[in-house]
Amino acid sequence: MLTATLDALAPLRRQFDAPRGYLAACTAGLPLAATRDAIVSAFSAAPDVASFSVAVEDSRAHFARLVGVGADRVAIGAQTSVQVSALAAALPDGAEVLVPDDEFSSLVLPFVHAGRGIRVRSAPLSRLAEAIRPGTTLVAFSLVQSATGEVADLDAVCDAAERVGARTVCDATQAVGWMPVDAARVDALLCHAYKWLCCPRGVAFMAVGRDYARTLRPVQAGWYAGGDPWQSCYGGGADLAACARRFDVSPAWQAFVGAEPALRAFAEADLNALYEHATGLAAAFRARLGIAEPECPSAIVTWPDATGCDLARLTAAGVVASGRNGCARVAFHVFNDSGDVDLAADALGR
């Protein structure tokens, strides 16, 4: 790996105490030392709700910076599927939703079970833009596919959707943290931060465009969706926030306490260098295994492993990997290096 790239990433890399062979950021990220310290501190004293609330708002601001939008366009949540459900609730009766084949179910099931005649159609990710047609109301897709690591052609999908007036909903859970992401390109961008952003589970974000936000109903509004949450704790007469905060759900405070230093660290990192680092390691691993490079570089590598034998070999060698949809899967992140490539490839006899 180029020395200049490692030098640029050194401040972030120093915050991890990463075990050799952890190639599973696509399943769950490793905690930063600052995250561990923040959570321990939060549980070592009486609850400080004021400081918890500051951590929530700082986390929102860090995520907004990561995806290139203002904090007023970002809603907080705990699960992406819950946020998708709010989008599904706003669809007109009989709407057509287009998704990629084998898309992660949390992005699909809220539409499948929305009722009201809403129809869900699928197409291969590589031909998703071609499958958008007049009458398609919304296109929901992951920027990076969980099962394969395939990267969507964001511009092609967005351009095709714009031509027919379809909304675009992008799940960037498997992207934000290792590649630059522009939330302004889509109508809504979702991200659960416990993977590549290395946050505690239960910290999710939805960046929503102002025009799209005006079409949505805050069906999950609670006290934290108020213009002043501490004035909207009781009764039904509270004014909701005028920005994306109206789509907030009550935050898991301690999770956000742990998330804030992680999000700050990634927001301050050189994401272009991180992208080069992660995709470079993935490319080196593919070369060892004889796997062709994808059209768009990805930090996730998968290959057929229907019997699970390769995953078992990796596990026996101390490599933490995963199996998805009949394939073995590894992921390379900021805390990995060429030694992880060698360990995994050697375990597979390559």
C-alpha positions in Angstrom: 0.0 0.0 0.0 1.4 3.4 -0.9 3.1 5.2 1.9 1.4 8.4 1.1 -2.0 6.8 1.5 -1.1 5.2 4.8 0.3 8.5 6.1 -3.0 10.2 5.2 -4.9 7.6 7.1 -2.6 7.4 10.1 -4.7 9.5 12.5 -7.7 7.3 11.9 -5.8 4.0 11.9 -4.3 4.8 15.3 -7.7 4.8 16.8 -8.2 1.1 16.2 -6.7 -1.8 18.1 -7.5 -4.2 15.3 -6.9 -7.9 15.5 -5.1 -9.5 12.6 -7.6 -11.0 10.1 -10.8 -9.1 10.9 -12.3 -8.9 7.4 -15.9 -8.3 8.4 -16.6 -4.6 8.4 -19.5 -5.4 6.0 -21.0 -7.3 9.0 -20.1 -5.1 11.8 -17.3 -2.5 12.2 -14.6 -2.6 15.0 -15.0 -0.1 17.7 -12.6 2.9 18.0 -10.8 3.3 21.3 -12.7 6.6 21.7 -16.0 4.8 21.3 -15.2 2.3 24.0 -14.0 5.1 26.3 -17.2 7.2 25.7 -19.5 4.3 26.4 -17.7 3.3 29.6 -17.8 6.8 30.8 -21.5 7.1 30.1 -22.3 4.1 32.2 -19.9 5.0 35.0 -21.8 8.0 36.3 -25.3 9.2 36.7 -27.0 9.6 33.3 -26.4 13.1 31.9 -29.2 13.6 29.5 -28.0 17.0 28.4 -24.6 15.6 27.3 -26.4 12.7 25.6 -28.5 15.1 23.6 -25.3 17.0 22.5 -23.9 13.7 21.3 -27.0 13.0 19.2 -26.8 16.4 17.5 -23.1 16.3 17.0 -23.5 12.8 15.4 -26.1 14.2 13.1 -23.7 17.0 12.0 -20.8 14.6 11.5 -22.9 12.3 9.3 -24.2 15.3 7.3 -20.6 16.3 6.6 -19.8 12.8 5.5 -22.5 12.7 2.9 -22.3 16.3 1.8 -25.6 17.8 3.0 -26.7 20.2 5.8 -27.6 18.8 9.2 -31.1 20.1 8.7 -31.6 17.5 6.0 -30.7 14.5 8.3 -33.1 12.5 10.5 -31.8 10.1 13.1 -33.1 6.7 13.8 -32.2 3.2 15.0 -32.9 1.0 12.0 -33.0 1.6 8.3 -36.1 -0.6 7.8 -38.0 1.7 10.2 -37.0 4.7 8.1 -37.9 2.9 4.9 -41.3 2.2 6.4 -42.0 5.9 6.6 -41.1 6.3 2.9 -43.4 3.4 2.0 -46.3 4.9 3.9 -46.1 8.0 1.7 -46.4 6.2 -1.6 -49.7 6.6 -3.5 -52.0 3.6 -3.8 -50.9 1.3 -6.6 -47.4 2.7 -6.8 -44.7 0.7 -8.5 -41.4 0.3 -6.7 -38.3 -1.0 -8.5 -35.5 -2.8 -6.6 -32.4 -4.8 -7.5 -32.7 -8.6 -7.6 -31.5 -10.1 -4.2 -31.5 -6.7 -2.5 -31.1 -6.6 1.2 -34.5 -7.3 2.7 -34.7 -4.4 5.0 -34.9 -2.1 2.0 -37.5 -4.3 0.2 -39.9 -5.7 2.8 -41.4 -2.4 4.0 -42.6 -1.9 0.4 -43.7 -5.5 -0.1 -45.9 -5.3 3.0 -47.1 -1.7 2.6 -50.4 -2.9 1.1 -52.7 -0.5 -0.8 -51.9 -2.2 -4.1 -48.2 -1.2 -4.0 -46.2 -3.4 -6.4 -42.6 -4.3 -6.1 -40.7 -5.3 -9.2 -37.0 -6.3 -9.4 -34.2 -6.3 -12.0 -30.5 -7.1 -12.0 -28.5 -4.3 -10.5 -26.4 -4.0 -13.7 -29.6 -3.3 -15.6 -31.5 -1.4 -13.0 -31.4 1.9 -14.9 -32.7 0.2 -18.0 -35.6 -1.3 -16.0 -36.9 2.1 -14.9 -40.0 2.9 -17.0 -42.9 5.3 -17.2 -45.1 4.4 -14.2 -42.2 3.6 -11.9 -42.9 5.6 -8.8 -39.8 4.9 -6.8 -36.4 3.1 -7.2 -34.9 1.7 -4.0 -31.4 0.3 -4.2 -28.2 -0.1 -2.1 -25.2 1.8 -3.4 -23.1 -1.2 -2.5 -24.8 -4.6 -2.5 -24.5 -6.5 0.8 -24.4 -10.0 -0.8 -21.9 -9.3 -3.6 -20.1 -6.0 -2.9 -21.3 -4.8 -6.4 -21.4 -1.0 -6.7 -24.5 0.6 -8.3 -24.1 2.9 -11.3 -25.6 5.8 -9.2 -25.6 8.4 -12.1 -27.3 6.0 -14.5 -30.0 5.1 -12.0 -30.6 8.7 -11.0 -30.7 10.0 -14.6 -33.1 7.3 -15.7 -35.4 7.9 -12.7 -35.4 11.7 -13.3 -36.5 11.1 -16.9 -39.7 9.4 -15.8 -40.2 11.4 -12.6 -39.4 8.5 -10.2 -38.0 9.1 -6.7 -34.7 7.5 -5.7 -34.0 5.9 -2.3 -30.5 4.7 -1.7 -29.3 2.6 1.1 -25.6 3.5 1.7 -25.1 1.3 4.7 -22.4 -0.7 2.9 -20.8 2.4 1.4 -20.5 5.3 3.8 -17.2 4.9 5.7 -15.0 3.5 2.9 -16.1 5.5 -0.2 -17.1 9.2 -0.8 -20.9 9.4 -1.0 -23.0 12.4 -2.1 -26.5 12.3 -0.5 -27.7 15.2 -2.6 -27.7 12.9 -5.7 -30.8 11.0 -4.4 -34.1 11.9 -2.9 -33.4 9.9 0.3 -30.2 8.3 1.5 -30.2 5.8 4.4 -27.4 4.4 6.5 -27.1 2.2 9.6 -23.7 3.3 11.0 -22.7 0.1 12.8 -20.8 -1.3 9.8 -18.2 0.8 8.0 -18.7 3.8 10.3 -17.8 1.5 13.3 -20.6 2.9 15.5 -22.6 1.0 18.1 -25.7 -0.8 16.6 -28.8 1.4 16.9 -27.5 4.5 15.2 -29.1 5.2 11.8 -29.5 8.2 9.6 -31.8 9.3 6.7 -30.7 12.3 4.6 -33.8 13.5 2.7 -34.1 16.2 0.0 -36.3 19.1 0.9 -38.7 18.6 -2.0 -39.1 14.9 -1.1 -39.5 15.7 2.6 -42.6 17.8 1.8 -44.3 14.7 0.4 -43.7 12.6 3.5 -45.8 12.2 6.6 -44.0 11.8 10.0 -46.0 8.7 10.8 -43.5 7.7 13.4 -43.4 11.1 15.1 -42.6 11.0 18.8 -41.4 13.5 21.4 -38.0 13.9 19.7 -39.6 15.0 16.4 -40.8 18.2 18.0 -39.4 21.6 17.1 -38.2 21.7 20.7 -38.2 18.1 22.0 -38.3 19.2 25.6 -41.6 21.1 24.9 -43.2 18.2 23.0 -43.1 15.5 25.7 -46.9 15.5 26.4 -50.1 15.7 24.5 -50.8 16.0 20.8 -50.5 19.7 20.2 -46.7 20.0 19.7 -45.3 21.6 16.6 -43.0 19.3 14.7 -39.6 20.4 13.6 -39.6 22.3 10.4 -36.6 20.4 9.0 -35.8 16.6 8.6 -35.8 16.4 12.4 -39.5 15.8 12.2 -38.7 12.3 11.0 -36.5 11.6 14.1 -37.3 8.8 16.5 -36.3 8.9 20.1 -32.5 8.2 20.1 -30.7 5.4 21.9 -28.7 7.8 23.9 -25.7 5.7 24.9 -25.4 4.3 21.4 -25.1 7.9 20.1 -22.5 8.7 22.9 -20.4 5.9 21.4 -21.1 6.9 17.8 -20.1 10.5 18.1 -16.3 10.1 18.3 -16.4 7.4 15.5 -18.5 9.6 13.2 -16.2 12.6 14.0 -13.1 10.6 13.2 -14.5 9.4 9.8 -15.8 12.9 9.0 -12.3 14.3 9.5 -10.6 11.5 7.6 -9.4 11.6 4.0 -12.1 9.5 2.4 -10.4 9.5 -1.0 -7.3 8.0 0.6 -9.5 5.5 2.5 -11.2 4.5 -0.7 -7.8 3.9 -2.4 -6.6 1.9 0.6 -9.7 -0.3 1.0 -10.2 -1.0 -2.7 -6.4 -1.5 -3.2 -6.4 -4.3 -0.6 -9.5 -5.8 -2.1 -7.8 -5.8 -5.5 -4.7 -7.4 -4.2 -6.8 -10.2 -2.6 -8.7 -10.7 -5.8 -5.4 -11.0 -7.7 -4.2 -13.7 -5.3 -7.5 -15.7 -5.8 -7.7 -15.1 -9.5 -11.0 -13.2 -9.2 -11.7 -10.7 -12.0 -11.8 -7.0 -11.0 -15.4 -5.6 -11.0 -16.3 -2.8 -13.3 -16.4 -0.4 -10.3 -13.9 -1.0 -7.5 -15.3 -2.4 -4.2 -13.9 -3.0 -0.8 -16.0 -6.2 -0.5 -14.9 -9.4 -2.2 -17.2 -12.4 -2.7 -16.8 -15.7 -4.5 -18.9 -18.9 -4.8 -18.7 -21.1 -1.7 -21.9 -23.1 -1.6 -20.5 -25.8 0.8 -18.9 -23.3 3.1 -15.5 -24.9 2.9 -13.6 -21.7 2.1 -15.3 -19.9 5.0 -14.3 -22.8 7.3 -10.7 -22.5 6.1 -10.7 -18.8 6.7 -12.2 -19.3 10.2 -9.6 -22.0 11.1 -6.8 -19.6 10.1 -8.2 -16.9 12.4 -9.8 -14.8 9.7 -13.2 -13.3 10.6 -15.2 -13.4 7.4 -18.8 -14.2 6.5 -21.0 -16.2 4.2 -23.9 -14.7 2.3 -26.2 -16.1 -0.4 -24.0 -19.1 -1.2 -20.8 -17.1 -1.3 -17.8 -16.4 1.0 -17.4 -12.7 1.7 -14.5 -10.6 3.0 -14.2 -6.8 3.4 -11.2 -4.5 3.7 -11.3 -1.4 5.8 -9.1 1.3 7.2 -7.8 -0.9 10.0 -6.7 -3.7 7.5 -3.3 -3.9 5.7 -1.4 -6.3 3.4 -0.9 -8.7 6.2 -4.6 -9.4 6.3 -4.5 -10.0 2.5 -1.7 -12.6 3.0 -3.4 -14.3 5.9 -6.7 -14.8 4.1 -5.1 -15.8 0.8 -2.7 -18.2 2.5 -5.6 -19.8 4.4 -7.2 -20.6 1.0 -4.0 -22.0 -0.5 -3.5 -19.1 -2.9 
